Amino acid sequence: MSPWLRSALLLPILLAAATSAGAQEIALTPPMGWNSWDSYGLTIDEGDFKANAVELAKLHAYGWTYAVIDEGWYMGNPFGDTLQHRNYAMDGNGLLIPAPKRFPSSADGQGFKPIADWVHAQGLKFGIHIVRGIPKQAVEANLPIAGSNFHAQDAADKADTCSWDDGDYGIRDNAAGQAYYDAMLALYAHWGVDFLKVDCIANNPYRISEIRQIAAAIKKTGRPIVLSLSPGPTQPSHAAEIRRYGEMWRISNDIWDGWIFKHDHPSDDFPSGLRNIFDRLLPWVGQAHDGRWPDADMLPFGMLAPHPGLGGPRHTRLTLDEERTQLTLLAMARSPLILGANLTEMDDVTRALITNRGVIAVDQYSHDNHPVEHLPVGIEQVRVWVASGKAGERYLAVFNLDDKPTTWIASWEELGMTPGAHAAHELWSGDSLDASDRLTISLPPHGCFLYRVN
């Protein structure tokens, strides 16, 4: 039986399987995992993916759970410079399938199911990336949409394309468009997908109709699939709306391994650096809760090779202080934590960063997370965030945004804590402070500390 016929026949069964589970929260804490983009770009194959997933499984005890194949898994030639040269693989219903030479276990028509089953056997969850829309090749051939009487041209919005990806047309807000996404998500659910990153949908343009369609299609499958919407910056004016549909949504453009990237035009924010995250998070304070997570993008730590999504192969250009700052900031903001490193080449320094249980606990379980607005005069390049722990403890993070070291003394009250004497434990160094009513702060350029305060 052909793979596209099999998917069409499976569709009614999968849609009928929808249960109340689809309405339950599926990301009760910020998702944690690994994504292939920062190290492999479009080029990840089955062998490299499994090698990284094996390493991720060793980190599962710390919360790292989702193994995600980013863009390009359907490209027979990911190095092609045009759509025609990339050789998209798809079934007879216009649904993308894994490129068989790159993912040989899919060659018998099972798609990603064998890989998803293998990932689940490692104790992990499996994710993939798509660019929203329908492949242009499917529209040109006017392929039938599985489980419906529609064809690709009924669903395609030829006036809408992604500005940075030439492979797809947008999807119309009509019954045919919904049928296409229903067929897509039914197939993904059959494969065993747990996490779906959808690109070119959360900003420029903000495609709320397609967000609704994809969310509805996920719900119909009955399978708990995290919906990750990308890229940003998603506009805060859409907060109430986007929370209804996605478990996570990007609040910045792509974050890469630099403090600041200079651009010719002030409106250009690609790529974005670590410094940008501080400002991007501010409008989203208070939104990270109840299974809905503003996403400050991936952690470009460790080795970014062999084919990173931006630039040449390299070890991250972030300093160790900057890496601690990024992870601390995302933890204090309760952002999803998605690793970008090539895990097969992980060094001891990176491993120590991402296995700090105290810092991870802040991300996963803290509450009342917010920046302190009124700080002492003379420390304009300092940012302070505070949060509360589930056992009543308090957390204090202080960041030095300056390019030079800073040293100063402040009372706990000036830093957003209650007045009086406090003892504290620094979660990165492990150092403890005796009870005192004041704190001496000494930070390197772009550095931070993170205290659990008693």
Secondary structure by P-SEA (a helix, b strand, c coil): ccaaaaaaaaaaaaaaaccccccccccccccccccccccccccccaaaaaaaaaaaaaaccccccbbbbccccccccccccccccccccccccccccccccccccccccccaaaaaaaaaaaccccbbbbcccccaaaaaaccccccccccccccccccccccccccbbbbcccaaaaaaaaaaaaaaaaacccbbbbcccccccccaaaaaaaaaaaaaaccbbbbbbccccccccaaaaaaacccbbbcccccccccbbbbccccccccccaaaaaaaaccccccccccccccccccccccccccccccccccccccaaaaaaaaaaaaaaccbbbbccccccccaaaaaaaaaaaaaaaaccccccccccccccccccbbbbbbcccccbbbbbbbbcccbbbbbccccccccccccbbbbbbcccccccccccbbbbbbccccccccccc
